[in-house]
Amino acid sequence: MKIQNLTSKINLLAVIILLTLSCQKTIEEPKTEPITPTRETPEYFSLRPETEKMFGYTHAVKIGSNILISGAVSMDNDGKPIAKGDLLEQMKNCYVDLDKVLKHYGCTFDDVVVENVFTTNMPEFLKHTGYRNQIYTKQFPTGSWLGVKELALPEFMIEIELEVHKPN
């Protein structure tokens, strides 16, 4: 009995060793290519260079397939607020400026994936959200609508920022 029990244990140990060796031979290290990080060079765009320099921002930057556009407000080329007290007209002015930035990069509002709206008068903004149907004719982007106490200048009632994805 002892010899048979010892033989069984030796056979079991031999099977375990053979299985271990065969598994080690079949598992090969995956061949990988070294990953070379690519650094995209940011492409900056200023819609109103002097005004942007004065306030300390750049209106847009493109990195790879993504374009980040600073909040547009209702201002003239000298940086002075226009359409004071008229939220709808200010909103339209924002979209005119945003359209200029989009066109600079060869994009349209169809390429916008995020739109964030900041307003000092949410009830008035909500009355005019239908205007956005003229801007986004295919699909609305993701985004947020935020009521805020104030914007950069007291005359500004709305600011709209965008994020765009445009494959190269």
C-alpha positions in Angstrom: 0.0 0.0 0.0 2.8 2.4 0.9 4.5 1.8 -2.4 1.3 2.3 -4.4 0.6 5.5 -2.4 4.1 6.7 -3.0 3.9 5.9 -6.7 0.6 7.8 -7.1 2.2 10.9 -5.4 5.2 10.7 -7.7 3.0 10.4 -10.8 0.9 13.3 -9.6 4.0 15.4 -9.0 5.3 14.5 -12.5 2.0 15.5 -14.1 2.1 18.9 -12.3 5.7 19.5 -13.4 4.9 18.6 -17.0 1.9 20.9 -17.1 3.8 23.7 -15.6 6.6 23.4 -18.1 4.3 23.1 -21.0 2.4 26.2 -19.9 5.6 28.2 -19.6 6.6 27.2 -23.1 3.3 28.2 -24.7 3.1 31.6 -23.0 5.2 34.0 -24.9 5.9 37.6 -24.1 3.8 39.9 -26.3 5.9 41.7 -28.8 5.3 45.4 -28.4 6.6 48.4 -30.3 7.9 51.2 -28.2 5.3 53.9 -27.8 6.5 57.3 -29.0 4.6 60.1 -27.5 3.3 62.6 -30.0 3.0 66.2 -28.9 0.6 68.3 -30.8 1.6 71.9 -31.2 -1.2 74.2 -30.1 -2.5 76.5 -32.8 -3.8 79.8 -31.2 -6.3 82.2 -32.8 -7.2 85.7 -31.6 -10.4 87.2 -32.9 -9.6 90.6 -31.4 -5.8 90.5 -30.6 -5.7 93.9 -28.8 -8.7 93.3 -26.6 -7.6 89.7 -25.8 -4.2 91.0 -24.8 -5.8 93.7 -22.6 -8.0 91.1 -20.8 -5.3 88.3 -20.8 -6.8 85.5 -22.9 -6.8 83.9 -26.3 -10.1 83.4 -28.0 -9.3 79.8 -29.3 -6.7 77.1 -29.3 -6.6 74.0 -31.5 -4.7 70.9 -30.2 -5.0 67.9 -32.6 -8.7 67.3 -33.3 -9.9 69.5 -30.5 -10.6 73.2 -30.5 -11.4 75.1 -27.3 -13.1 78.4 -27.7 -13.2 81.0 -25.0 -16.5 82.5 -24.0 -17.9 85.0 -26.6 -19.6 88.1 -25.3 -21.4 90.9 -27.2 -18.7 93.4 -28.0 -17.4 95.5 -30.9 -13.9 95.3 -32.3 -12.6 97.7 -29.7 -13.9 95.5 -26.9 -16.8 97.7 -25.9 -20.1 96.1 -25.0 -22.9 96.3 -27.5 -26.7 95.6 -27.4 -26.8 96.7 -23.7 -29.8 95.4 -21.9 -31.0 93.2 -24.9 -30.1 89.5 -24.1 -31.4 88.1 -27.4 -29.3 90.6 -29.4 -26.3 89.9 -27.2 -26.8 86.1 -27.8 -26.9 86.7 -31.6 -23.7 88.7 -31.4 -22.0 85.9 -29.5 -22.9 83.4 -32.2 -21.7 85.7 -34.9 -18.2 85.8 -33.2 -18.2 82.1 -32.5 -19.0 81.5 -36.2 -16.0 83.5 -37.2 -13.7 81.4 -34.9 -15.2 78.2 -36.2 -14.7 79.3 -39.9 -11.1 80.1 -39.1 -10.6 76.4 -38.3 -12.7 75.2 -41.2 -15.6 74.2 -38.9 -19.3 74.9 -38.5 -21.7 74.6 -35.5 -22.2 71.0 -36.6 -18.7 70.3 -35.3 -19.5 71.7 -31.8 -19.6 69.0 -29.1 -19.9 71.2 -26.0 -21.6 74.5 -25.5 -21.6 76.2 -22.1 -23.8 79.3 -21.6 -23.3 81.7 -18.7 -26.0 84.3 -18.2 -26.9 86.9 -15.6 -30.6 86.5 -16.4 -31.7 82.9 -16.8 -35.4 83.5 -17.2 -34.7 85.9 -20.1 -32.3 83.4 -21.7 -34.9 80.7 -21.4 -37.3 82.8 -23.4 -34.9 82.9 -26.3 -33.4 79.4 -26.3 -35.4 78.7 -29.5 -33.0 80.9 -31.4 -30.4 78.1 -31.0 -32.5 76.1 -33.4 -31.1 78.4 -36.1 -27.6 77.7 -35.0 -27.7 74.0 -34.4 -29.7 72.6 -37.3 -28.5 68.9 -37.1 -28.0 68.2 -33.4 -27.5 70.1 -30.2 -24.1 69.7 -28.4 -23.7 68.7 -24.8 -23.3 71.5 -22.3 -24.5 73.5 -19.4 -26.6 76.6 -18.8 -25.4 78.5 -15.8 -27.0 81.5 -14.1 -24.2 83.7 -12.7 -24.1 86.9 -10.7 -22.0 88.8 -13.2 -19.7 88.5 -16.2 -16.5 90.4 -17.1 -18.3 93.7 -17.6 -21.6 94.7 -16.0 -23.2 95.2 -19.5 -22.6 91.6 -20.5 -25.7 89.5 -20.0 -24.5 86.3 -21.7 -21.3 84.5 -22.5 -21.1 81.3 -24.7 -18.0 79.0 -24.8 -17.6 76.1 -27.1 -15.6 72.9 -27.5 -15.2 71.4 -31.0 -14.0 68.1 -32.3 -12.8 68.1 -35.9 -10.9 65.1 -37.1 -7.8 66.1 -39.1 
